[in-house]
Amino acid sequence: MKRLICSLLLLVVVLSAGCTMAPKYSRPEASVPPEWPEGLAYPDSLVISKLPSASEMSPQEFFEDTLLQQVIELALDNNLDLRLAALNVEKVRAYYKIKRADLFPSITALGVGGKSRVPADLSPTGAAGTIEQYSVDVGIASWEIDFFGRVRSEKNQALEQYLATESARRGAQISLVSAVGQAYLSLAASRELLQLAHSTLESQQAFYGLIERQYKGGLASKLDLRRAQTQVNIAQRNVAIYTQLAAEDQNALNLLAGTPVPSELLPENLSSVSPPRDVDPGLSSTVLLNRPDIMAAEHQLKAAYAYIGVARAAFFPRISLTALAGTASSALSGLFTSGSDTWRLGSQVALPIFDPRIHAALRVTEADQEIILTQYQKTIQVAFKEVADALAVKNTINQQVAAQESLVEATDETYSLAQKRYTKGIDNFLSVLDAHRSLYFSQQVLVTLRLAKLANQVQLYAVLGGGAMTATETNQ
């Protein structure tokens, strides 16, 4: 029996190191240009930068605002979508361990006991009687010897699915960090627009009071008074609108954080938020291969290759081995007496002769492999577009912000001059009205552009696969 066990263990080692019938995997060529786009929107995209890459910076390093860092920590601890992603990883990891265990025999213990009556015509003695038998066996009830790599292919498929799920979890984490950052910035911008609406309301109310006094003194017309009142009403409406938007942005941030964010962590306005750090996109689009969603798609492709090995192995015999050793006796008390030991060694071979489902199953796995390959290439193309769009914004938004700041300065001076000219009777109130509209609109646009600039930095960090790489993808 010892020799039998040693032989089985040796067989396990030999077969575990065998090959499979899966096609050899080689990474497909990326169906995108090797370099980032060039043109007027990308004037410095090919300049070598000393900035760190997105994958080298953790979220805490990228976001320098200390309050935002604490909100991100809240989200990482409490967000339910991220928790579901982690639970999916645990589930697929357990499934992989099941498939890996199939490579090795399972040792089981089996005890059997009972009595049965044998009629005379079936009894070897020619007389009816009762047969009593008891046995205890330990060994391998049924173990498939993986000559053709079917079990190993299933194990490899499960491994790649586990790694794909782990990459998807990392992708969900990066998406969450990006969403929290952008929601935080949106809330800051809404609060700044609300402050602008309040200050505009105060100035319009003061100006309305001036017009009203002039109207009572006969120095202003009723038309001017009503026009001044419309500006007060518009400012009141804008205060209500931005109060609502700020509340909605705060609700969105609470949802992402998975818990109400303490008021002391919320931003006062956009100007109070420390901007995130700049990142280097690199010179080559090959950095996209480190994005978690692309890594997940590649692991799914490898899993499809492995499953082809499972389908191919179905054409060949499946060999199962049984090896049991124990004791047996006609009496329960005699189970462990001298001379009651037994052993049994057997095998079973199942060879498909005619089963059209096997051919169809192989075609299904090959079609799946082509589908997943196409999805992998599409994922790379989408990632390339996302980075290209973010780079286009990055290299043009500063010009927009600078131009808008100059516009705000000009419209502010225009409004001030229009007010002075009106109060001196040089110009009519329409000039004041137009100047104020231009100033308020340009101030709103400036806040929006500043938000777009900061949000684009967050977006570029995310689409470049931001976040320090973790060594989770090792051979299991």
C-alpha positions as CSV (number, residue, x, y, z in Angstrom):
1,M,0.0,0.0,0.0
2,K,2.9,2.4,0.7
3,R,4.3,1.7,-2.7
4,L,0.9,2.5,-4.2
5,I,0.6,5.8,-2.4
6,C,4.1,6.8,-3.4
7,S,3.5,5.9,-7.0
8,L,0.3,8.0,-7.0
9,L,2.1,11.0,-5.5
10,L,4.8,10.7,-8.1
11,L,2.2,10.5,-10.8
12,V,0.6,13.7,-9.5
13,V,3.9,15.6,-9.7
14,V,4.6,14.4,-13.2
15,L,1.1,15.2,-14.5
16,S,1.0,18.6,-12.7
17,A,4.0,19.7,-14.8
18,G,2.4,18.7,-18.1
19,C,1.2,20.8,-20.9
20,T,-2.4,21.6,-22.0
21,M,-4.1,21.6,-25.4
22,A,-4.9,25.3,-25.2
23,P,-3.5,27.5,-28.0
24,K,-0.4,29.5,-27.1
25,Y,-1.2,33.0,-26.1
26,S,0.6,36.0,-27.5
27,R,-0.5,39.6,-26.8
28,P,-2.4,41.0,-29.8
29,E,-1.1,44.2,-31.3
30,A,-2.8,47.3,-30.0
31,S,-5.1,48.7,-32.7
32,V,-4.1,52.3,-31.9
33,P,-1.2,54.6,-32.9
34,P,1.9,54.1,-30.9
35,E,2.2,57.8,-30.1
36,W,-0.4,60.3,-28.8
37,P,-2.1,62.6,-31.3
38,E,-0.3,65.6,-32.7
39,G,-1.8,68.9,-33.9
40,L,-2.9,72.3,-32.7
41,A,-4.7,70.9,-29.6
42,Y,-1.5,69.0,-28.6
43,P,1.3,71.5,-28.8
44,D,3.4,70.0,-26.0
45,S,2.2,66.4,-26.0
46,L,5.6,65.1,-27.2
47,V,7.7,67.2,-24.9
48,I,9.7,65.1,-22.4
49,S,8.4,66.0,-19.0
50,K,10.0,65.5,-15.5
51,L,6.5,65.0,-14.0
52,P,5.7,61.6,-12.4
53,S,3.5,59.3,-14.3
54,A,-0.1,58.6,-13.1
55,S,0.8,55.0,-12.2
56,E,3.6,56.2,-9.9
57,M,1.2,58.4,-7.8
58,S,-1.2,57.1,-5.2
59,P,-4.5,59.1,-4.8
60,Q,-3.1,60.7,-1.7
61,E,-0.1,61.9,-3.6
62,F,-2.1,63.1,-6.5
63,F,-4.7,65.1,-4.5
64,E,-2.8,67.6,-2.4
65,D,-5.9,69.0,-0.7
66,T,-6.0,67.6,2.8
67,L,-9.8,67.8,3.1
68,L,-10.3,66.0,-0.2
69,Q,-7.9,63.3,0.9
70,Q,-10.0,62.6,3.9
71,V,-13.2,62.4,1.8
72,I,-11.4,59.9,-0.5
73,E,-10.5,57.8,2.5
74,L,-14.2,57.8,3.6
75,A,-15.2,56.6,0.1
76,L,-12.6,53.8,0.0
77,D,-13.9,52.6,3.3
78,N,-17.6,52.9,2.8
79,N,-18.5,52.9,-0.9
80,L,-20.8,50.0,-1.6
81,D,-19.9,49.6,-5.3
82,L,-16.3,49.1,-4.3
83,R,-17.3,46.7,-1.6
84,L,-19.3,44.6,-4.2
85,A,-16.2,44.6,-6.4
86,A,-14.1,43.3,-3.5
87,L,-16.7,40.6,-2.7
88,N,-16.6,39.5,-6.4
89,V,-12.9,39.1,-6.1
90,E,-13.3,36.9,-3.1
91,K,-15.9,34.8,-4.9
92,V,-13.8,34.2,-8.0
93,R,-10.7,33.5,-5.9
94,A,-12.6,30.8,-4.1
95,Y,-13.7,29.3,-7.5
96,Y,-10.1,29.3,-8.7
97,K,-9.0,27.4,-5.6
98,I,-11.7,24.8,-6.3
99,K,-10.4,24.3,-9.8
100,R,-6.8,24.2,-8.7
101,A,-7.7,21.5,-6.1
102,D,-9.1,19.3,-9.0
103,L,-5.5,18.7,-10.1
104,F,-4.9,16.6,-6.9
105,P,-6.7,13.5,-5.6
106,S,-9.1,13.9,-2.8
107,I,-8.6,11.4,0.1
108,T,-11.9,10.2,1.6
109,A,-12.9,7.8,4.3
110,L,-15.9,5.5,3.7
111,G,-17.6,3.2,6.2
112,V,-20.3,0.7,5.0
113,G,-22.3,-1.8,7.1
114,G,-25.5,-3.8,6.6
115,K,-27.4,-7.0,6.4
116,S,-29.2,-8.6,3.5
117,R,-31.2,-11.7,2.9
118,V,-30.1,-14.0,0.1
119,P,-32.7,-16.4,-1.4
120,A,-31.8,-20.1,-1.8
121,D,-31.5,-20.0,-5.6
122,L,-28.9,-17.1,-5.4
123,S,-27.0,-18.5,-2.4
124,P,-23.7,-20.3,-3.2
125,T,-24.6,-22.9,-0.6
126,G,-28.1,-23.5,-2.0
127,A,-29.8,-22.4,1.2
128,A,-31.4,-19.1,2.0
129,G,-29.5,-17.0,4.5
130,T,-28.6,-13.6,5.9
131,I,-25.4,-11.9,4.9
132,E,-23.8,-9.4,7.2
133,Q,-20.9,-7.3,6.1
134,Y,-18.9,-4.3,7.4
135,S,-16.1,-2.3,5.8
136,V,-14.0,0.8,6.3
137,D,-12.0,2.2,3.4
138,V,-9.6,5.1,3.0
139,G,-8.3,6.3,-0.3
140,I,-9.1,7.9,-3.6
141,A,-12.8,7.4,-4.6
142,S,-12.4,8.9,-8.1
143,W,-9.6,11.0,-9.5
144,E,-9.3,12.1,-13.1
145,I,-5.7,11.7,-14.4
146,D,-5.2,14.8,-16.5
147,F,-3.3,13.3,-19.4
148,F,-4.7,15.8,-22.0
149,G,-4.7,18.9,-19.8
150,R,-8.5,19.4,-19.4
151,V,-8.3,20.0,-15.7
152,R,-5.3,22.2,-16.0
153,S,-7.0,24.3,-18.7
154,E,-10.0,24.7,-16.4
155,K,-7.6,25.8,-13.6
156,N,-5.9,28.3,-15.9
157,Q,-9.2,29.7,-17.0
158,A,-10.3,30.2,-13.4
159,L,-6.9,31.9,-12.6
160,E,-7.3,34.3,-15.5
161,Q,-10.9,35.1,-14.5
162,Y,-9.7,35.8,-10.9
163,L,-7.0,38.1,-12.2
164,A,-9.5,39.8,-14.4
165,T,-11.8,40.4,-11.5
166,E,-9.0,41.7,-9.4
167,S,-8.1,44.1,-12.2
168,A,-11.7,45.2,-12.4
169,R,-11.7,45.9,-8.6
170,R,-8.6,48.1,-9.1
171,G,-10.4,49.8,-12.0
172,A,-13.4,50.4,-9.8
173,Q,-11.2,51.9,-7.1
174,I,-9.6,54.3,-9.6
175,S,-13.0,55.2,-11.0
176,L,-14.3,55.9,-7.5
177,V,-11.3,58.1,-6.6
178,S,-11.8,60.0,-9.8
179,A,-15.6,60.4,-9.3
180,V,-15.1,61.6,-5.7
181,G,-12.5,64.1,-6.8
182,Q,-14.7,65.4,-9.6
183,A,-17.8,65.5,-7.3
184,Y,-15.9,67.4,-4.7
185,L,-14.7,69.9,-7.3
186,S,-18.3,70.3,-8.7
187,L,-19.6,71.0,-5.2
188,A,-16.8,73.6,-4.7
189,A,-17.8,75.2,-8.0
190,S,-21.5,75.2,-7.1
191,R,-20.7,76.9,-3.8
192,E,-18.6,79.5,-5.5
193,L,-21.3,80.2,-8.0
194,L,-23.8,80.5,-5.1
195,Q,-21.5,83.0,-3.4
196,L,-21.3,84.9,-6.7
197,A,-25.1,84.9,-7.0
198,H,-25.4,86.2,-3.4
199,S,-22.8,89.0,-4.0
200,T,-24.6,89.9,-7.3
201,L,-27.9,90.0,-5.5
202,E,-26.5,92.3,-2.8
203,S,-25.0,94.7,-5.4
204,Q,-28.2,94.7,-7.5
205,Q,-30.3,95.4,-4.4
206,A,-28.1,98.3,-3.5
207,F,-28.3,99.6,-7.1
208,Y,-32.0,99.2,-7.1
209,G,-32.2,101.2,-3.9
210,L,-30.3,104.0,-5.6
211,I,-32.6,103.9,-8.7
212,E,-35.6,103.9,-6.4
213,R,-34.4,107.1,-4.6
214,Q,-33.7,108.7,-7.9
215,Y,-37.2,107.7,-9.1
216,K,-38.8,109.2,-6.0
217,G,-36.8,112.4,-6.6
218,G,-37.8,112.5,-10.2
219,L,-34.3,111.8,-11.5
220,A,-35.1,108.3,-12.9
221,S,-37.9,106.9,-14.9
222,K,-40.2,104.1,-13.9
223,L,-38.8,102.1,-16.8
224,D,-35.4,102.3,-15.2
225,L,-36.8,101.3,-11.9
226,R,-38.5,98.2,-13.3
227,R,-35.4,97.2,-15.2
228,A,-33.4,97.4,-12.0
229,Q,-36.0,95.3,-10.3
230,T,-35.6,92.6,-13.0
231,Q,-31.9,92.3,-12.2
232,V,-32.8,91.8,-8.5
233,N,-35.3,89.2,-9.4
234,I,-32.9,87.4,-11.7
235,A,-30.2,87.4,-8.9
236,Q,-32.8,86.0,-6.5
237,R,-33.6,83.2,-8.9
238,N,-30.0,82.4,-9.4
239,V,-29.4,82.2,-5.7
240,A,-32.2,79.6,-5.5
241,I,-30.8,77.7,-8.5
242,Y,-27.3,77.4,-7.1
243,T,-28.6,76.6,-3.7
244,Q,-30.3,73.6,-5.3
245,L,-27.3,72.6,-7.3
246,A,-25.0,72.8,-4.3
247,A,-27.4,70.5,-2.4
248,E,-27.5,68.0,-5.2
249,D,-23.7,68.0,-5.6
250,Q,-23.4,67.4,-1.8
251,N,-25.9,64.5,-2.1
252,A,-23.8,63.0,-5.0
253,L,-20.7,63.3,-2.9
254,N,-22.4,61.6,0.1
255,L,-23.5,58.7,-2.2
256,L,-19.9,58.2,-3.5
257,A,-18.5,58.4,0.0
258,G,-21.1,55.8,1.2
259,T,-21.7,58.0,4.3
260,P,-22.6,61.6,5.0
261,V,-19.5,63.7,4.6
262,P,-18.8,65.9,7.7
263,S,-19.4,69.5,7.0
264,E,-15.9,70.4,8.1
265,L,-14.5,68.4,5.2
266,L,-16.6,70.2,2.6
267,P,-15.1,72.9,0.4
268,E,-16.0,76.6,0.8
269,N,-15.5,77.4,-2.8
270,L,-13.4,76.4,-5.8
271,S,-10.6,78.8,-4.8
272,S,-10.2,77.1,-1.5
273,V,-9.4,73.7,-3.0
274,S,-5.7,72.9,-3.6
275,P,-5.3,71.8,-7.2
276,P,-4.2,68.2,-7.9
277,R,-0.7,67.6,-9.2
278,D,0.1,67.4,-12.9
279,V,0.9,64.0,-14.4
280,D,3.1,63.0,-17.3
281,P,1.2,61.1,-20.1
282,G,4.4,59.7,-21.4
283,L,5.6,59.6,-25.0
284,S,4.0,56.3,-26.0
285,S,0.4,54.9,-25.8
286,T,1.8,51.6,-24.5
287,V,1.1,53.1,-21.0
288,L,-2.5,52.2,-21.6
289,L,-1.7,48.5,-21.2
290,N,-1.3,49.1,-17.5
291,R,-4.9,50.4,-17.2
292,P,-6.9,48.1,-15.0
293,D,-9.8,47.8,-17.5
294,I,-7.4,46.8,-20.3
295,M,-5.5,44.4,-18.0
296,A,-8.9,42.8,-17.1
297,A,-9.9,42.5,-20.8
298,E,-6.5,40.8,-21.5
299,H,-7.0,38.3,-18.6
300,Q,-10.5,37.5,-20.0
301,L,-8.8,36.9,-23.4
302,K,-6.3,34.5,-21.7
303,A,-9.2,32.8,-20.0
304,A,-10.8,32.3,-23.4
305,Y,-7.6,30.7,-24.7
306,A,-7.6,28.3,-21.8
307,Y,-11.2,27.3,-22.3
308,I,-10.4,26.3,-25.9
309,G,-8.0,23.8,-24.3
310,V,-10.9,22.4,-22.2
311,A,-13.0,22.0,-25.4
312,R,-10.1,20.3,-27.3
313,A,-9.4,17.9,-24.5
314,A,-13.1,16.8,-24.6
315,F,-12.2,14.9,-27.9
316,F,-9.9,12.6,-25.9
317,P,-10.4,9.9,-23.3
318,R,-11.0,10.8,-19.7
319,I,-9.2,8.4,-17.3
320,S,-10.3,8.2,-13.7
321,L,-8.5,6.2,-11.0
322,T,-9.8,4.6,-7.8
323,A,-7.5,3.4,-5.0
324,L,-8.9,2.3,-1.7
325,A,-7.4,0.5,1.3
326,G,-9.2,-0.6,4.5
327,T,-10.6,-3.5,6.4
328,A,-13.7,-5.6,6.0
329,S,-15.4,-8.3,8.1
330,S,-18.7,-10.1,8.4
331,A,-19.0,-8.8,12.0
332,L,-18.6,-5.3,13.3
333,S,-16.3,-6.5,16.0
334,G,-13.9,-8.1,13.5
335,L,-13.2,-5.0,11.4
336,F,-9.8,-4.3,12.9
337,T,-8.6,-7.9,13.6
338,S,-5.6,-9.4,12.0
339,G,-6.1,-10.5,8.4
340,S,-9.2,-8.3,7.7
341,D,-7.3,-5.7,5.6
342,T,-8.5,-5.1,2.0
343,W,-7.5,-3.0,-0.9
344,R,-8.9,-2.1,-4.3
345,L,-7.4,-0.4,-7.3
346,G,-9.3,0.4,-10.4
347,S,-9.5,2.7,-13.4
348,Q,-12.2,3.9,-15.8
349,V,-11.7,5.2,-19.3
350,A,-14.5,7.2,-21.0
351,L,-14.0,7.9,-24.7
352,P,-16.5,9.9,-26.8
353,I,-17.5,7.9,-29.9
354,F,-20.3,10.0,-31.3
355,D,-21.2,13.3,-29.6
356,P,-21.8,16.2,-32.0
357,R,-22.1,18.5,-29.0
358,I,-18.3,18.3,-28.6
359,H,-17.6,19.8,-32.0
360,A,-20.2,22.5,-31.4
361,A,-18.7,23.3,-28.0
362,L,-15.3,23.8,-29.6
363,R,-16.7,26.2,-32.2
364,V,-18.4,28.1,-29.4
365,T,-15.2,28.5,-27.5
366,E,-13.4,29.7,-30.6
367,A,-16.1,32.2,-31.3
368,D,-15.9,33.4,-27.7
369,Q,-12.2,33.9,-28.1
370,E,-12.7,36.0,-31.2
371,I,-15.5,38.1,-29.4
372,I,-13.3,38.7,-26.4
373,L,-10.3,39.6,-28.6
374,T,-12.5,42.2,-30.4
375,Q,-13.7,43.5,-27.0
376,Y,-10.0,43.8,-25.9
377,Q,-9.1,45.8,-28.9
378,K,-12.2,48.0,-28.5
379,T,-11.2,48.6,-24.9
380,I,-7.8,49.9,-26.0
381,Q,-9.3,52.1,-28.6
382,V,-11.7,53.7,-26.1
383,A,-8.9,54.2,-23.7
384,F,-6.8,55.9,-26.4
385,K,-9.7,58.3,-27.2
386,E,-10.2,59.1,-23.5
387,V,-6.6,60.0,-23.0
388,A,-6.5,61.9,-26.3
389,D,-9.6,63.9,-25.3
390,A,-8.1,64.7,-21.9
391,L,-4.8,65.8,-23.5
392,A,-6.7,68.1,-25.9
393,V,-8.4,69.7,-22.9
394,K,-5.2,69.9,-20.9
395,N,-3.3,71.7,-23.7
396,T,-6.0,74.3,-24.4
397,I,-7.8,74.9,-21.2
398,N,-5.1,77.3,-19.8
399,Q,-5.6,79.5,-22.9
400,Q,-9.4,79.5,-22.3
401,V,-9.0,80.4,-18.6
402,A,-6.5,83.2,-19.3
403,A,-8.7,84.7,-22.0
404,Q,-11.8,84.5,-19.7
405,E,-9.9,86.1,-16.8
406,S,-9.1,89.0,-19.1
407,L,-12.7,89.1,-20.2
408,V,-13.9,89.3,-16.6
409,E,-11.5,92.1,-15.9
410,A,-12.7,94.1,-19.0
411,T,-16.4,93.5,-18.3
412,D,-16.0,94.5,-14.6
413,E,-14.4,97.8,-15.6
414,T,-17.1,98.3,-18.3
415,Y,-19.9,97.7,-15.7
416,S,-18.2,100.1,-13.3
417,L,-17.9,102.8,-16.0
418,A,-21.5,102.3,-17.2
419,Q,-22.8,102.8,-13.6
420,K,-20.8,106.0,-13.3
421,R,-22.0,107.3,-16.6
422,Y,-25.6,106.5,-15.7
423,T,-25.5,108.2,-12.3
424,K,-24.1,111.3,-14.0
425,G,-26.8,111.3,-16.6
426,I,-24.4,110.7,-19.5
427,D,-25.8,107.3,-20.6
428,N,-29.1,105.4,-20.3
429,F,-29.8,102.4,-18.1
430,L,-29.7,99.9,-20.9
431,S,-25.9,100.3,-21.0
432,V,-25.7,99.5,-17.3
433,L,-28.0,96.5,-17.9
434,D,-26.0,95.1,-20.7
435,A,-22.7,95.6,-18.9
436,H,-24.0,93.8,-15.8
437,R,-25.3,90.9,-17.9
438,S,-21.9,90.6,-19.6
439,L,-20.0,90.7,-16.3
440,Y,-22.2,88.2,-14.5
441,F,-22.1,85.8,-17.4
442,S,-18.3,86.1,-17.8
443,Q,-17.8,85.4,-14.1
444,Q,-20.0,82.3,-14.3
445,V,-18.0,81.1,-17.3
446,L,-14.7,81.7,-15.5
447,V,-15.8,79.5,-12.6
448,T,-16.9,76.8,-15.1
449,L,-13.6,76.9,-16.9
450,R,-11.6,76.7,-13.7
451,L,-13.7,73.7,-12.8
452,A,-13.1,72.1,-16.2
453,K,-9.4,72.6,-15.8
454,L,-9.2,70.9,-12.4
455,A,-11.7,68.1,-13.4
456,N,-9.6,67.4,-16.5
457,Q,-6.5,66.9,-14.4
458,V,-8.5,64.3,-12.4
459,Q,-9.8,62.7,-15.6
460,L,-6.3,62.5,-17.1
461,Y,-5.0,60.9,-13.9
462,A,-7.8,58.3,-14.1
463,V,-7.7,57.4,-17.8
464,L,-3.9,56.9,-17.6
465,G,-4.5,54.2,-15.0
466,G,-3.8,56.4,-12.0
467,G,-2.9,54.9,-8.7
468,A,0.3,53.1,-7.4
469,M,0.5,49.7,-8.9
470,T,-0.1,46.8,-6.5
471,A,1.6,43.4,-6.8
472,T,-1.6,41.4,-6.7
473,E,-1.2,39.7,-10.1
474,T,1.2,37.0,-9.3
475,N,1.1,33.4,-10.4
476,Q,-1.2,31.6,-8.0
